[in-house]
Amino acid sequence: MTTTQNQTAQDQAAQDQAAQDQASSKSGQMHSINPATGETFASYDTLTPPQVEERLSRAQAAFDTYRLTTFAERSAWMNRAADILEARKQQLGELATREMGKTLSAAVAEVQKCAVGCRYYAQNAEKFLADEQVTTEAQQAYVTYQPLGVVLSVMPWNFPYWQVFRFIGPALMAGNVGLLKHASNVPGCALAIESVMQEAGFPVDVFQTLLVGSKGVEAILNDDRVKAVSLTGSEGAGRSVAGTAGAAIKPAVMELGGSDPFIVMPSADLESSIKTAVTARTINNGQSCIAAKRFIVHADIYDAFVDGFVAGLAALKLGDPMQASTDIGPLATPAIREEVHGLVQDAVQKGAKVLLGGQIPDGVGNYYSATALSDLTPEMQVYGEEVFGPVALIFRVADIDEAVQLANATRFGLASSVWTSDAGERARFVRDIEAGSVFVNAMVASDPRLPFGGVKASGFGRELSRHGLHEFVNVKTVSIGAAPDAHKSKTE
Ligand code: NAP
C-alpha cells in the first residue's frame, strides 16, 4: 500500500466514524453492533437535554441524603453488588462479547474482577478514610475526608465493566454519587451496570447511566451540580475533558492511552518472558491501555526471543470470541481496524519488516491478524503512537542505556514490564523508566490493592488502592481551639 493508499484508509476510517456518529445523533439512538458479524442487535434512545437536566437534579437530590449514610450501609450495598456480578457473570460477559468483541472467557473474568474490586472497597474504605489526628498547638486538630458530590465518569468500551467498577467502588464508598457516560458502542453494558447497582440496594439515583454521546460531556461537566470527573479513554478525549474540567476548576482523574515498553535483558528467563510477551500484547484482542506494545530486546538474546515470540503469536487462534478455543476476537469497530491497519501499512511503506501478519483477513467481522514488525524507525507513525490492536513492535538494543532511552522515547508513560534477574538492572529500570508502574518479570495488570495510572500523556491522578479513594474527597482540616501557649503571630 502506498502513502496515498494509507492516507485513504485513514480517511475512510474517519469517514466511517463520522457517518456512524452522524447516524447516531440524527436518530437520537445508540446501537449495539456485534464486531464479529456486523449485526446491529439492539438500539437505545439517547437522552434529550431536558432528560439530562432531570437526571442531574435527581443525582443532586440523591447526594443530599446519600452523603449521610454510614460506611456499614455502603459496604452492605457494595458487597451485594459483588454478589450480583458474580451470579450474573456469564450473562454480563456474553453481553460484553457481543457489544465489543472480547473473548467470552475474558469477559466473564472481567466481571469476576469487578466483584473483587467492589468487595475490596467495601472492606477497606472506612479504614482508608478514617480521620487522621494531627498534633499542633490547637486543643485538637484532625483531617477528615468528605465526599465531593456528583462525580461524572466518562468511560471506554475496552473493559466495559472493570473500568466503570473501579470508579464506582471508591467513588460511592466515599459517599459520592456517580454518573456514567459510557462509550457509545456499549450502551447495553452501561445500562446493565445501572441495573446491578439498583438491585444491590443503593438508594435510588446514587448511580445513573446517561446515554449521551461525547458531545454532551462538556455541558454536563460544566453544570454546577457536577463536582468532578474521572475519564478513562484516549489522549484526545483526555485533552478535551481535562480542558473543560480545568476551565471550570473541577478535580479530574485522567487515565489515558499508553505505548508500554516490554524490555528483555540477557539475564531474563527467556521462556517465561516469551510466553508472557505473547499474552501481554494480545490481551483483550490487543486493545488494552496496559498491553505491552513495544518489545525492546537486548541484542544478545534478540534472535532467540523473536523466534519464540513470533511463533507464539502465530499459534494464536483468531476467531469467534464466543468460542472457548479462540485467543483473539475481532477489534471493536471497523474504524479501529482501519486505524490499526493504516499504522501497519505506514510502517511497512517506510521500511518496517513484517515478521508476521499485517493482513486484514477475508470475511465478515473486524478481525485483524496477530502482527509483528521489526526494523522500526522514528519516521513511522507506529513509533510514537498507541497501536490499539494485536500488533507487536520489536526493537533490538545494544545495552541498558539504549533500552531505557527507547522505553522513554514516547509521549506516553502508563506502565512498563522489564525482564531481568540482575538487581542492578532492576534498580535502574525502577529509577529511570518514565511510567506509572514498573512490573519486574511479570505482565502489567491492575489490582485493586495497588495504585493505577500514568504520567506524561498517559494522564494524571490514580485509581484503585487508597490513592483512588482519595481522589474524589474533600480533605477537610479541622482545628479546634488554641492551646494556652499557642503562637499568637500566625500568618495564613
Ligand atoms: P475514547 O474514544 O477516548 O472514548 C472514551 C470515552 O470518552 C467514551 O465514553 C467517549 O465517548 C468519550 N469521549 C471521546 N472523545 C470525547 C471528547 N472529545 N469529549 C468528551 N468525551 C469524549 O477511547 P476508547 O476508544 O473508548 O478507548 C480506548 C482508549 O482508552 C485507548 O487510548 C486506551 O489506551 C485508553 N484506555 C486507558 C486506560 C487507562 O487506565 N489508562 C484504560 C482503558 C483504556 P463516545 O464513545 O461517545 O465517543
Residues whose N, C-alpha, C, O or C-beta is under 5 A from the ligand:
A	BS01	NAP	V154 M155 P156 W157 K181 H182 A183 S184 N185 V212 G213 S214 V217 T232 G233 S234 E235 G236 A237 S240 E255 L256 G257 G258 S288 C289 S458
